[in-house]
Amino acid sequence: MRAAVCTRYGPPDVLQLREVETPVPRDDEVLVKIRATTVTSSDWFVRSGGPTLPLVKRAMMHLVVGIRGPRRAILGMVLAGEVDQVGREVRRFRVGDRVYAFTKYHFGAYAQYVCLAETSTIAGAPGNVTFDEAAAIPYGGLLALHFLSKGRIASGQGVLVYGASGAVGTSAVQLARHFGADVTAVCGPSNLGLAGSLGAAEVVDYTKESAPPVGRRYDLVFDAVGRRKTSALKVACSTALTPGGRYLSVDDGTPETPATALAQLTELVEAGSLRPVIDRLYPLELIAEAHRYVEGEHKKGSVVITVGHEGD
């Protein structure tokens, strides 16, 4: 099978398309024929080796992921495709099932096939979207769902999403609106219309404003960008809280991403409460170019990689 292989940390060009052996599923695994994957902010950060991290944190990352390069040379955390084979102990899935998954640091999605344990974060893909669209859901959707739940979101609350145009932010705006919150979205000027179309009642341009609207206080402020990027507006938003209000960053701890949460996202997509947002599509052969674009940190929603197969 074809796969994008990363044997050392570095710039996007360290990703090389190669022929590798197709994996064989164990008794408790399914073999998924991958139709689409994505380039997430986590993907490019891992591929680069985390050069902006403090020395101690970078060393810890390399101990976990790999010293000079990823131990698992095929990166990619998100995939959508169909079950090609099942192990003899598998009960949840059958050959031909449409699925999508979040592999986390097991990676493996930048390839034509991958083996996943039946108990991993894998679920039936929404029936009303394409494989490309399905691949745009798990990363942002799972992270947003985790942090909104951690923030004890409830109907009638005021919620501000800082960084409302990325994969996590676009999902957070839609999910917060689904849960009945009054949503304020913060993003750049070119994405204000997008945020509004996703359900934000109010949009704020971080390039023009240094504080949230006068007098506004929020029950939950969610930083969907992460702590490495800040602004005067972001600092002001972090303190614009109601009594008992909470401020959460996407960098706060390790998110819980169970298969049940992915199944919940499937229901929301099929009900029309959550829609995928795709910025660009690239073929697997242009994976390095896709990484280069995402690393610029100006994408809207997700950047999706289409994975072709002989005979398609």
Secondary structure as a PSIPRED ss2 file (coil, helix, strand):
# PSIPRED VFORMAT (PSIPRED V4.0)

   1 M C   1.000  0.000  0.000
   2 R E   0.000  0.000  1.000
   3 A E   0.000  0.000  1.000
   4 A E   0.000  0.000  1.000
   5 V E   0.000  0.000  1.000
   6 C E   0.000  0.000  1.000
   7 T C   1.000  0.000  0.000
   8 R C   1.000  0.000  0.000
   9 Y C   1.000  0.000  0.000
  10 G C   1.000  0.000  0.000
  11 P C   1.000  0.000  0.000
  12 P H   0.000  1.000  0.000
  13 D H   0.000  1.000  0.000
  14 V H   0.000  1.000  0.000
  15 L E   0.000  0.000  1.000
  16 Q E   0.000  0.000  1.000
  17 L E   0.000  0.000  1.000
  18 R E   0.000  0.000  1.000
  19 E E   0.000  0.000  1.000
  20 V C   1.000  0.000  0.000
  21 E C   1.000  0.000  0.000
  22 T C   1.000  0.000  0.000
  23 P C   1.000  0.000  0.000
  24 V C   1.000  0.000  0.000
  25 P C   1.000  0.000  0.000
  26 R C   1.000  0.000  0.000
  27 D C   1.000  0.000  0.000
  28 D C   1.000  0.000  0.000
  29 E E   0.000  0.000  1.000
  30 V E   0.000  0.000  1.000
  31 L E   0.000  0.000  1.000
  32 V E   0.000  0.000  1.000
  33 K E   0.000  0.000  1.000
  34 I E   0.000  0.000  1.000
  35 R E   0.000  0.000  1.000
  36 A E   0.000  0.000  1.000
  37 T E   0.000  0.000  1.000
  38 T E   0.000  0.000  1.000
  39 V E   0.000  0.000  1.000
  40 T C   1.000  0.000  0.000
  41 S H   0.000  1.000  0.000
  42 S H   0.000  1.000  0.000
  43 D H   0.000  1.000  0.000
  44 W H   0.000  1.000  0.000
  45 F H   0.000  1.000  0.000
  46 V H   0.000  1.000  0.000
  47 R H   0.000  1.000  0.000
  48 S H   0.000  1.000  0.000
  49 G C   1.000  0.000  0.000
  50 G C   1.000  0.000  0.000
  51 P C   1.000  0.000  0.000
  52 T C   1.000  0.000  0.000
  53 L C   1.000  0.000  0.000
  54 P C   1.000  0.000  0.000
  55 L H   0.000  1.000  0.000
  56 V H   0.000  1.000  0.000
  57 K H   0.000  1.000  0.000
  58 R H   0.000  1.000  0.000
  59 A H   0.000  1.000  0.000
  60 M H   0.000  1.000  0.000
  61 M H   0.000  1.000  0.000
  62 H H   0.000  1.000  0.000
  63 L H   0.000  1.000  0.000
  64 V H   0.000  1.000  0.000
  65 V H   0.000  1.000  0.000
  66 G C   1.000  0.000  0.000
  67 I C   1.000  0.000  0.000
  68 R C   1.000  0.000  0.000
  69 G C   1.000  0.000  0.000
  70 P C   1.000  0.000  0.000
  71 R C   1.000  0.000  0.000
  72 R C   1.000  0.000  0.000
  73 A C   1.000  0.000  0.000
  74 I E   0.000  0.000  1.000
  75 L C   1.000  0.000  0.000
  76 G C   1.000  0.000  0.000
  77 M C   1.000  0.000  0.000
  78 V E   0.000  0.000  1.000
  79 L E   0.000  0.000  1.000
  80 A E   0.000  0.000  1.000
  81 G E   0.000  0.000  1.000
  82 E E   0.000  0.000  1.000
  83 V E   0.000  0.000  1.000
  84 D E   0.000  0.000  1.000
  85 Q E   0.000  0.000  1.000
  86 V E   0.000  0.000  1.000
  87 G C   1.000  0.000  0.000
  88 R C   1.000  0.000  0.000
  89 E C   1.000  0.000  0.000
  90 V C   1.000  0.000  0.000
  91 R C   1.000  0.000  0.000
  92 R C   1.000  0.000  0.000
  93 F C   1.000  0.000  0.000
  94 R C   1.000  0.000  0.000
  95 V C   1.000  0.000  0.000
  96 G C   1.000  0.000  0.000
  97 D C   1.000  0.000  0.000
  98 R E   0.000  0.000  1.000
  99 V E   0.000  0.000  1.000
 100 Y E   0.000  0.000  1.000
 101 A E   0.000  0.000  1.000
 102 F E   0.000  0.000  1.000
 103 T C   1.000  0.000  0.000
 104 K H   0.000  1.000  0.000
 105 Y H   0.000  1.000  0.000
 106 H H   0.000  1.000  0.000
 107 F C   1.000  0.000  0.000
 108 G C   1.000  0.000  0.000
 109 A C   1.000  0.000  0.000
 110 Y C   1.000  0.000  0.000
 111 A E   0.000  0.000  1.000
 112 Q C   1.000  0.000  0.000
 113 Y E   0.000  0.000  1.000
 114 V E   0.000  0.000  1.000
 115 C E   0.000  0.000  1.000
 116 L E   0.000  0.000  1.000
 117 A E   0.000  0.000  1.000
 118 E C   1.000  0.000  0.000
 119 T C   1.000  0.000  0.000
 120 S C   1.000  0.000  0.000
 121 T C   1.000  0.000  0.000
 122 I E   0.000  0.000  1.000
 123 A E   0.000  0.000  1.000
 124 G E   0.000  0.000  1.000
 125 A C   1.000  0.000  0.000
 126 P C   1.000  0.000  0.000
 127 G C   1.000  0.000  0.000
 128 N C   1.000  0.000  0.000
 129 V C   1.000  0.000  0.000
 130 T C   1.000  0.000  0.000
 131 F H   0.000  1.000  0.000
 132 D H   0.000  1.000  0.000
 133 E H   0.000  1.000  0.000
 134 A H   0.000  1.000  0.000
 135 A H   0.000  1.000  0.000
 136 A C   1.000  0.000  0.000
 137 I C   1.000  0.000  0.000
 138 P H   0.000  1.000  0.000
 139 Y H   0.000  1.000  0.000
 140 G H   0.000  1.000  0.000
 141 G H   0.000  1.000  0.000
 142 L H   0.000  1.000  0.000
 143 L H   0.000  1.000  0.000
 144 A H   0.000  1.000  0.000
 145 L H   0.000  1.000  0.000
 146 H H   0.000  1.000  0.000
 147 F H   0.000  1.000  0.000
 148 L H   0.000  1.000  0.000
 149 S H   0.000  1.000  0.000
 150 K H   0.000  1.000  0.000
 151 G C   1.000  0.000  0.000
 152 R C   1.000  0.000  0.000
 153 I C   1.000  0.000  0.000
 154 A C   1.000  0.000  0.000
 155 S C   1.000  0.000  0.000
 156 G C   1.000  0.000  0.000
 157 Q C   1.000  0.000  0.000
 158 G E   0.000  0.000  1.000
 159 V E   0.000  0.000  1.000
 160 L E   0.000  0.000  1.000
 161 V E   0.000  0.000  1.000
 162 Y E   0.000  0.000  1.000
 163 G C   1.000  0.000  0.000
 164 A C   1.000  0.000  0.000
 165 S C   1.000  0.000  0.000
 166 G E   0.000  0.000  1.000
 167 A H   0.000  1.000  0.000
 168 V H   0.000  1.000  0.000
 169 G H   0.000  1.000  0.000
 170 T H   0.000  1.000  0.000
 171 S H   0.000  1.000  0.000
 172 A H   0.000  1.000  0.000
 173 V H   0.000  1.000  0.000
 174 Q H   0.000  1.000  0.000
 175 L H   0.000  1.000  0.000
 176 A H   0.000  1.000  0.000
 177 R H   0.000  1.000  0.000
 178 H H   0.000  1.000  0.000
 179 F C   1.000  0.000  0.000
 180 G C   1.000  0.000  0.000
 181 A C   1.000  0.000  0.000
 182 D E   0.000  0.000  1.000
 183 V E   0.000  0.000  1.000
 184 T E   0.000  0.000  1.000
 185 A E   0.000  0.000  1.000
 186 V E   0.000  0.000  1.000
 187 C E   0.000  0.000  1.000
 188 G C   1.000  0.000  0.000
 189 P H   0.000  1.000  0.000
 190 S H   0.000  1.000  0.000
 191 N H   0.000  1.000  0.000
 192 L H   0.000  1.000  0.000
 193 G H   0.000  1.000  0.000
 194 L H   0.000  1.000  0.000
 195 A H   0.000  1.000  0.000
 196 G H   0.000  1.000  0.000
 197 S H   0.000  1.000  0.000
 198 L C   1.000  0.000  0.000
 199 G C   1.000  0.000  0.000
 200 A C   1.000  0.000  0.000
 201 A C   1.000  0.000  0.000
 202 E E   0.000  0.000  1.000
 203 V E   0.000  0.000  1.000
 204 V E   0.000  0.000  1.000
 205 D E   0.000  0.000  1.000
 206 Y C   1.000  0.000  0.000
 207 T C   1.000  0.000  0.000
 208 K C   1.000  0.000  0.000
 209 E C   1.000  0.000  0.000
 210 S C   1.000  0.000  0.000
 211 A C   1.000  0.000  0.000
 212 P C   1.000  0.000  0.000
 213 P C   1.000  0.000  0.000
 214 V C   1.000  0.000  0.000
 215 G C   1.000  0.000  0.000
 216 R C   1.000  0.000  0.000
 217 R C   1.000  0.000  0.000
 218 Y E   0.000  0.000  1.000
 219 D E   0.000  0.000  1.000
 220 L E   0.000  0.000  1.000
 221 V E   0.000  0.000  1.000
 222 F E   0.000  0.000  1.000
 223 D E   0.000  0.000  1.000
 224 A C   1.000  0.000  0.000
 225 V C   1.000  0.000  0.000
 226 G C   1.000  0.000  0.000
 227 R C   1.000  0.000  0.000
 228 R C   1.000  0.000  0.000
 229 K C   1.000  0.000  0.000
 230 T C   1.000  0.000  0.000
 231 S C   1.000  0.000  0.000
 232 A H   0.000  1.000  0.000
 233 L H   0.000  1.000  0.000
 234 K H   0.000  1.000  0.000
 235 V H   0.000  1.000  0.000
 236 A H   0.000  1.000  0.000
 237 C H   0.000  1.000  0.000
 238 S H   0.000  1.000  0.000
 239 T H   0.000  1.000  0.000
 240 A C   1.000  0.000  0.000
 241 L E   0.000  0.000  1.000
 242 T E   0.000  0.000  1.000
 243 P E   0.000  0.000  1.000
 244 G E   0.000  0.000  1.000
 245 G E   0.000  0.000  1.000
 246 R E   0.000  0.000  1.000
 247 Y E   0.000  0.000  1.000
 248 L E   0.000  0.000  1.000
 249 S E   0.000  0.000  1.000
 250 V C   1.000  0.000  0.000
 251 D C   1.000  0.000  0.000
 252 D C   1.000  0.000  0.000
 253 G C   1.000  0.000  0.000
 254 T C   1.000  0.000  0.000
 255 P C   1.000  0.000  0.000
 256 E C   1.000  0.000  0.000
 257 T C   1.000  0.000  0.000
 258 P C   1.000  0.000  0.000
 259 A H   0.000  1.000  0.000
 260 T H   0.000  1.000  0.000
 261 A H   0.000  1.000  0.000
 262 L H   0.000  1.000  0.000
 263 A H   0.000  1.000  0.000
 264 Q H   0.000  1.000  0.000
 265 L H   0.000  1.000  0.000
 266 T H   0.000  1.000  0.000
 267 E H   0.000  1.000  0.000
 268 L H   0.000  1.000  0.000
 269 V H   0.000  1.000  0.000
 270 E H   0.000  1.000  0.000
 271 A C   1.000  0.000  0.000
 272 G C   1.000  0.000  0.000
 273 S C   1.000  0.000  0.000
 274 L C   1.000  0.000  0.000
 275 R C   1.000  0.000  0.000
 276 P C   1.000  0.000  0.000
 277 V C   1.000  0.000  0.000
 278 I E   0.000  0.000  1.000
 279 D E   0.000  0.000  1.000
 280 R E   0.000  0.000  1.000
 281 L E   0.000  0.000  1.000
 282 Y E   0.000  0.000  1.000
 283 P E   0.000  0.000  1.000
 284 L H   0.000  1.000  0.000
 285 E H   0.000  1.000  0.000
 286 L H   0.000  1.000  0.000
 287 I H   0.000  1.000  0.000
 288 A H   0.000  1.000  0.000
 289 E H   0.000  1.000  0.000
 290 A H   0.000  1.000  0.000
 291 H H   0.000  1.000  0.000
 292 R H   0.000  1.000  0.000
 293 Y H   0.000  1.000  0.000
 294 V H   0.000  1.000  0.000
 295 E H   0.000  1.000  0.000
 296 G C   1.000  0.000  0.000
 297 E C   1.000  0.000  0.000
 298 H C   1.000  0.000  0.000
 299 K C   1.000  0.000  0.000
 300 K C   1.000  0.000  0.000
 301 G E   0.000  0.000  1.000
 302 S E   0.000  0.000  1.000
 303 V E   0.000  0.000  1.000
 304 V E   0.000  0.000  1.000
 305 I E   0.000  0.000  1.000
 306 T E   0.000  0.000  1.000
 307 V C   1.000  0.000  0.000
 308 G C   1.000  0.000  0.000
 309 H C   1.000  0.000  0.000
 310 E C   1.000  0.000  0.000
 311 G C   1.000  0.000  0.000
 312 D C   1.000  0.000  0.000
